[in-house]
Amino acid sequence: EEAQVNITEGNVDIFDVERLIFVIKQKLKQSEPEDYLLLCGSILLGAIAISIWLEKHKLVRLLLYNAKEKRYILKEILYSQIKERKYAKTNQT
C-alpha cells in the first residue's frame, strides 16, 4: 500500500533546528529503505531529512521534479558516497 507522509505541515520555524530534527526523526521512524523522499519547501528541512534518512537507511531514494520534462526523476544517494573522502577534481582558474 502506497501512502504519502508529510514530514511537516504549515509554517515551520526554521531557526529552531533542534525542534526540526526531533520532529523529522519522529516522522521518519516508520520509513523503510525502499521508500522515496520527495523534497519540497525549505532547503534546511530537506538537508535534515536527507541526513536522518541516510543515517537510518544508508540509502536515500529522492524524487526530483524536472520542470522541463514535467515529471519526477529518481536519484539515489548512498551513505558510502558521502562518507568517502574522495572527491572529483574540478578545474579552477
C-alpha positions in Angstrom: 0.0 0.0 0.0 1.4 3.4 -1.0 1.0 6.3 1.4 2.2 9.8 1.4 3.5 11.0 4.8 4.1 14.7 5.2 7.1 15.4 7.4 5.9 18.9 8.3 2.8 20.9 7.6 2.1 24.6 7.6 4.6 27.2 8.7 7.8 25.9 10.3 10.3 27.8 12.5 13.5 27.0 10.5 15.5 28.7 13.3 14.5 26.1 15.8 16.8 23.5 14.4 16.7 21.2 17.4 12.9 21.0 17.2 13.1 20.4 13.5 15.5 17.5 14.0 13.2 16.0 16.6 10.0 16.3 14.5 11.7 14.9 11.4 13.2 12.0 13.2 9.8 11.1 14.6 8.1 11.3 11.2 10.8 9.2 9.6 10.7 6.4 12.2 8.3 4.4 10.1 10.2 4.9 6.8 11.7 1.9 5.0 14.8 1.8 2.8 12.7 1.3 -0.3 10.6 4.4 0.4 11.0 7.6 -1.6 11.8 11.0 -0.2 10.1 13.9 -2.2 11.7 17.2 -1.3 9.8 20.5 -1.4 9.9 23.7 0.6 12.8 24.7 2.8 16.3 23.7 1.9 17.1 23.2 5.6 14.2 20.8 6.0 15.5 18.8 3.0 19.0 18.7 4.3 17.9 17.5 7.7 15.6 14.9 6.2 18.3 13.5 3.9 20.8 13.4 6.7 18.5 11.5 9.0 17.4 9.2 6.2 21.0 8.3 5.2 22.0 7.7 8.8 19.0 5.3 9.2 18.9 3.5 5.9 22.3 4.2 4.3 20.4 4.9 1.0 18.0 7.7 0.1 15.8 7.5 -3.0 15.0 11.1 -4.0 12.2 12.1 -6.3 13.3 15.2 -8.1 10.9 17.2 -10.3 12.2 18.0 -13.8 10.1 21.0 -14.8 11.3 20.8 -18.4 10.1 17.2 -18.8 7.2 17.7 -16.3 7.9 14.5 -14.4 9.8 13.2 -11.4 13.2 11.6 -11.8 14.6 9.1 -9.3 18.0 9.8 -7.9 19.7 7.6 -5.3 22.4 8.6 -2.9 24.3 6.1 -0.9 25.8 7.0 2.5 29.1 5.5 1.4 29.2 8.1 -1.4 29.0 10.8 1.1 31.3 9.1 3.6 34.1 8.6 1.1 36.8 11.3 1.3 37.5 11.1 -2.4 36.1 14.0 -4.4 36.2 14.7 -8.1 38.8 17.2 -9.1 37.4 20.4 -10.6 39.1 22.8 -12.9 39.7 26.0 -11.1 41.0 29.1 -12.8 
